Amino acid sequence: MALSGGADSMALLHALSRAQTELDIHVGAVHVHHGLRGAESDSDAAFVRGICARYGVPLRETRLSPPPHASEDWARRKRYAFFEALAREQQAKIATAHTASDNAETVLFRLARGSAVRGAAGIPPVRGCCVRPLLWAQRADVLSFLSQNGVPFVTDSTNLTDAYARNRVRHGVLPLLEEVHAGASRNLARFAEEMREVSAYLDAQARALLSQAEILPSPSPSGRFWRAQSLASSPVPVRRAALARLIESAGVPQEKTSLVPQAEALLFAGHGRLALSRNMCLFVSQGRLSLETEAREAPEGGNGWILPFAEGVFPLPGGYTLLVERRNCEEMIKSAKDTQNLLKFSADCDRIHDDAIFRTIRPGDRFRPVGRGVSKPLKKWYSERKIPLAARPFLPVLAIGDTVLWAAGFGCAEGTAVDTCTKRAVTICARRTEEMT
């Protein structure tokens, strides 16, 4: 279970620890030190260690290295990424201590921000590896439970300030609503539960619509296509849910539904282009709606470009198309005719950092190809391979900073390539675009 040391998580720890035999479970704790609150975070981590020792609960800890001006959203994404990795490793569920009060705050916050049905569904009781056993409880219930059982807890000072929008909802909006209508928080939680059912229904209808409307095979290797008329003639709630799914697939968070009306307007106009994320666009043309990925110019300008690491088929400047495909490593090896060559061009997904990008060669790039046992400047590898100078600025590489993880024609770097421990692999290759038509 996720243990911050705060009131909610301490209540969950106490309850689950006492119920292990009854529920036939084994309780362990995980604590994420976000590195955002200095000495206070260190103190919280020490408190959690002491509590776990007292309860006899095994503890896993991780400490993050926040970038400058790291946000709460950054911390949440990193925290859940760690939870998911740990759940896979332990083949376990991660229990978080969200309450009905948290759910009410979330619903209000999302509605105020402009979310639709999915946002109004609030916090789900189960999502992926995460379960929320306290989602029925009010914050007052938690505090009463802690007092009755003499359970200590720490208070995160950031929860006391109104500098954060969510705290203003917690400290100001919800108490006022409770004054107007006693039980407002419980009513909002019940509303969220009903919206989850509505959202699940619309999601199923949207998936069926997209499946029926998709044009297969795709007219282009650079994107996916759907019949615009099939989408436009569908019931309004289903059409909007389908567009929301497409927008979310482009890397736009599901709560940011403000783009749905714009996408719908393009659909009825019959033509146009809508930027969805930093490298993905929605196009409507010739009776078809499509999602297509475009490499964008690098910040330095010139002929360079950058493309965030992602799975898919991406047309690149200079006449190349990049193919990135996620694979099950064991199945890939079993079915491969040329295993050695396949593995050379396959990377371990878990060894590719979030900051990795596809781009072209830059001064200072270094590369250590798998099996070569030496690191050299990438331009030297190009020279040894006798790659023409005119071609080099267009060849894609995958890199973090000046460390090249994969290079077209060479394959993966040592430390990135798959090995016997790899579970999830990704194959990467670059082809001349004319070879794919």
C-alpha positions, -999 to +999 in steps of 0.1 A: +000+000+000+010+036-006+021+052+027+028+089+029+025+090+067-005+113+065-039+107+082-056+088+054-027+065+046-021+058+083-057+048+088-055+025+058-023+009+072-038+003+106-070-012+092-053-034+066-026-046+091-053-057+116-073-075+088-046-094+071-057-128+084-094-121+078-088-108+043-060-134+035-036-107+024+000-097+031+005-060+036+036-041+025+042-004+023+057+018-004+069+054+003+078+079-024+101+108-013+093+134-040+123+156-030+100+187-030+098+197+007+134+194+019+138+185+056+100+180+060+101+152+034+131+136+051+112+137+084+081+121+068+103+093+054+119+087+088+084+086+104+072+060+078+103+038+085+096+039+122+059+031+118+066+002+094+091-012+119+065-009+147+038-026+126+062-053+112+053-042+077+080-045+050+088-011+033+099-001-002+112+034-006+122+055-036+135+091-038+128+112-069+150+138-084+127+167-093+135+191-121+135+228-115+100+241-107+086+206-105+048+206-103+023+185-083+013+169-115+049+158-122+051+143-087+018+124-092+029+110-126+062+098-113+046+084-082+021+063-101+048+051-126+067+038-096+036+021-082+029+004-115+065-009-118+064-022-083+030-038-088+044-057-118+075-067-100+056-080-069+025-092-088+005-072-063-020-044-060-013-009-047-038+003-022-041+041-020-060+060+008-083+082-013-115+090+006-150+102-004-139+137+005-110+134-020-135+122-045-158+152-039-130+176-043-119+159-075-154+160-090-158+197-082-123+206-095-128+187-128-163+201-134-150+236-128-122+230-152-146+219-180-144+181-178-173+161-192-187+127-182-154+109-177-141+137-155-173+138-135-168+101-127-142+111-102-117+087-087-124+051-096-124+024-068-101+003-090-079+014-119-051-008-132-029-019-103-045+006-078-073-001-054-090+024-031-105+007+000-114+040+018-133+056-011-165+053+010-151+072+040-153+109+048-123+127+061-141+131+094-145+094+096-108+089+091-098+113+119-123+098+143-109+063+136-073+075+142-083+092+175-101+061+187-072+038+179-044+061+190-028+061+155-002+088+149+002+106+116+021+135+100+007+166+083+020+177+049+024+215+053+015+220+016-020+207+025-025+236+048-018+264+023-044+279-001-016+284-027-029+253-045-063+253-063-073+219-049-067+231-013-089+261-019-117+237-029-110+216+002-108+245+026-134+269+011-158+254-014-167+221+002-173+235+038-196+261+023-215+234+003-218+214+035-233+244+053-259+248+025-266+210+021-255+187+048-240+156+032-228+174+001-196+154+000-214+121+001-239+133-026-210+143-048-194+109-043-227+092-052-230+114-083-195+103-093-204+066-090-234+072-113-212+090-138-187+061-137-215+038-150-226+063-176-189+068-186-184+031-189-214+027-212-204+056-234-168+043-236-180+010-249-202+026-275-174+049-285-149+020-290-175+002-311-181+033-332-144+039-338-139+002-347-168+003-372-156+037-387-119+029-390-106+025-426-084-006-429-059-009-443-048+026-436-044+048-468-011+060-454+017+045-433+018+078-413-015+076-394-049+061-388-081+070-406-118+070-399-149+076-421-160+112-412-196+105-421-199+075-397-186+096-368-207+127-377-240+107-380-236+089-346-255+100-315-240+132-300-228+117-266-212+087-284-196+109-311-181+132-284-169+102-264-152+088-295-135+121-303-124+123-266-108+089-270-090+099-301-077+131-285-066+111-254-047+087-277-027+116-289-013+121-254-037+148-243-050+142-207-086+129-206-097+158-184-088+184-211-119+180-231-119+215-245-106+202-278-136+180-284-159+208-296-131+220-320-127+185-333-164+182-338-166+215-357-139+202-381-158+170-385-189+189-397-169+214-417-154+185-436-119+199-437-093+213-414-064+206-390-063+206-352-031+204-332-037+179-303-002+177-288+033+188-295+036+163-324+002+149-331-025+165-353-061+157-362-070+162-398-103+161-416-102+159-454-118+141-483-144+125-461-118+111-437-107+120-402-071+110-393-045+112-366-011+118-379+023+124-362+046+151-374+082+156-364+087+192-353+116+215-356+143+213-329+145+244-306+180+251-320+164+258-355+182+248-387+173+214-404+170+195-371+138+180-357+128+162-326+101+136-319+092+123-284+097+085-280+065+067-288+051+037-305+039+041-341+048+049-377+063+084-382+072+102-414+104+122-410+120+151-429+145+139-454+125+110-469+127+085-440+098+068-421+104+056-385+088+024-373+085+018-336+067-013-324+061-026-289+067-064-286+065-092-261+102-102-258+096-140-253+071-142-281+093-121-304+123-144-299+103-175-305+089-163-338+121-146-351+139-161-381+170-140-375+171-136-337+205-120-335+197-092-360+162-087-345+176-083-310+202-058-322+175-035-333+153-041-303+154-021-271+143-029-235+113-006-229+120-003-192+155+011-200+142+040-221+138+071-199+108+094-203+131+121-216+143+101-246+137+117-280+142+108-316+162+135-334+192+139-358+229+139-350+242+168-328+278+178-319+290+158-289+268+128-295+285+095-283+274+060-291+284+025-279+267+000-302+258-033-287+285-059-292+312-034-303+326-028-268+337+008-274+322+042-272+330+068-299+315+100-312+286+092-335+302+110-363+332+086-362+308+056-365+293+073-395+327+079-410+337+043-405+305+031-421+313+056-450+279+072-447+278+103-470+281+136-453+249+148-471+229+119-457+240+122-420+218+152-410+186+132-419+194+099-402+173+094-370+188+086-336+172+080-302+190+099-275+190+113-240+211+144-239+243+135-259+240+098-252+227+079-282+205+049-274+198+038-309+210+049-343+197+041-378+217+014-394+236+005-362+209-006-338+208-002-300+234+008-276+248-014-249+226-011-218+196-003-239+193-035-260+172-065-248+187-093-227+176-123-208+158-101-182+138-081-207+100-085-205+088-057-228+108-049-260+104-023-287+117-028-322+130+004-340+139+008-376+141+036-402+133+030-439+133+052-469+097+063-473+095+052-510+103+016-498+070+015-478+047+025-507 
